[in-house]
Amino acid sequence: RQCAKNPGRGRYCTRDQNRKEKVIAMKERRKPTNEVRLVLPSNSINEGFARGVSAAFVSQVNPTITELSDVKCAVSEAVTNCIVHAYADTIGLIYITMKLYENREFRIEIKDKGRGIPNIEEAMQPLFTTDKENERSGMGFTIMENFMDSLKVTSVAGGGTKVVMSKRFSAIPRLK
């Protein structure tokens, strides 16, 4: 059976891989119950703005305080990466898309058109930083990964980076 991802390329995969690809495709086709898009200049003050907007956006599904803090922290890290690393010596644009789904799932995409990440695997290692002079800790991706349910990073050196994170909020407790 050929993989749906690479038809005609001679690469074969198991039924489980095909199922996983179909589930991912189905998730991508779902319609959000609400969506917002922001475009911000990479000024450091806008990190706090992005953090606040994301908190306000997810508040409509009544997350717990911990879940709200997790989202704010992960968004802060992703936007800070755009400001500090993607557009280190210049001001560029940060593109943010937030979506909420019926099952209380939140998905956020944060993109830049900055210098990109040459080696994503290396960059995602705890304590890895390219900015040691400014005392950066290298924990941004680790924090995003730990506070959100999923994290996907794609990047092209010289062409920008896209960070996609998602989190499913706990059910609202019912009063008896």
N, C-alpha and C positions, 0 to 999 in steps of 0.2 A: 504494500500500500504506500503510495507516495504521500509525502508530507504536503499539507495544504499550503505551507509556507513557501516551499520551493518546488512547485509542480514542474515536471519536465526536466529537472536537473539531475535525475538519477539518484537522489537522496531518498532513502526509505526510512520510515519510522514506525513505531509500534502503534497499536490502537490507542493506548493511553496518551501518547503524544498528540495524536489527531484529536482526541476528545478534549485535551487541554487547550489546543488551538481553537476548537469550536467554542468552548466556554469563553475564552478571551474575546473571540469575535462577537459572541452574543452580548457580552458586557459592553463592548464598544458601541453596539447598536441601540442599547437602552436609551430611552428618553429621560432626561433629568426632569425633576419636578420644579427645579429652579436653577438658574445659571446666571453668573455675573462675570464680566470681563473688565480687566483694568489694564491700562498702559501707563507706566510710571517712569519718569526719568530716574536714573540710578544715583540720585542724591541720597546720602546716608539718612536723612530725615525721613525718607519714604519707607524705610524698613519698618518703623513704628506704625506708619499709616497702613501698610500692607498687613501687618499683624492685627491691627484694630479692625480693619475691614473683614478679614477672614473670621475673626471672633464674632463680629456682628452677623455675618452671613450664616455661620453654623448655629448661632443662637436660636434660630427659628425652629430647630428640631429639639431644643431643650437638652443639650448634652450635659453630662456631669461636669463639675468644676475641673476635675482631673482631665477629662477628655478635651475640654476647652483649652486648658493650659498646654496640653500635648500639641494641639493644632497650632496654637500661637507660637510655640517654641520652634516647631518644625518649619513653619512659614518664615519665621525670623531668620533661621539658619539658611534657608534656600535663597531668600532675597539678599541677605548679607553676602553670600557667595557671589551673586551677580554684581553687587556693588564693589566688593573688594577684589575679586579675582577676574571676572569677565571684563569689567570696564575699569581696570586698576588706575589708569592715568587719564581717563576721559569720562564723559557722561554719555551713556547710551540708554536705550529703552529696555524696560523689563515688562514682559507680557504675562499677565496672570489670568487664568481661567479657573473659576470655581464652580462646581456642580454638586447638587444634592439629588439623591435618588430616593424613590419610594421606600426602600428597605433601610433608610437612615444611613446610607453610605454617602460619605463626602469624598470628593475627588478634586484635587488641585493640580494644575499644571503651571509651572513657572519657567519661562523661557527668556533667553537673552540671545543677542547676536554678537556676543563678545568674542574673546580669543579662544574659547573652547578648552576642552580637557584632552590632552594628548593620550593619557592612559587612565581610563576610568577605574579600572580594577585597582590600580595603585592609589588613586585619589580617594577611593572609598575605604582604604585601610585606616583604622584608628591612629591618630597622632600624625598622619601624613599631612604636610603643608608645604606649599611652595613659597610661603611668605614668612620665613623665620625672623627676618629683621623686625617686623612689626608684631612679634610675639603672638602669632596666630596659633591656636591649639591643635588644629587639624582634626577636630571632632565633629564638624558640621554634618557630614553624611552619616556618621555613627548616630548622632542625635536624631536626625530625620528618620533613620531606619528603626530606631528603638521606640520613638513616640508615635509612629504611624503604622498601619497594618501592612502597607506595601510601599515600596520605593523603587522607581525605575529611573535610571539616568542614561540619557543618550547625548552624545556630543561629537562635534567635528572640530578638529583643531583649526582655528581661524574662522570657524563658522558658527559658533555659539553652542549653547547647552540647553537641554530640556530636562527638567526634573518633574516627574509625575508621582504624586503621593495619594494614598487613599486611606480612609479610616471609616469603619462602621461603628456608629454610636450604639451604646447599650439601649435596651428597650426602656421605655418610660414606665416606671412602676405604677401599678394601678392601685387605687385606694379601695379597701374592702368595706 
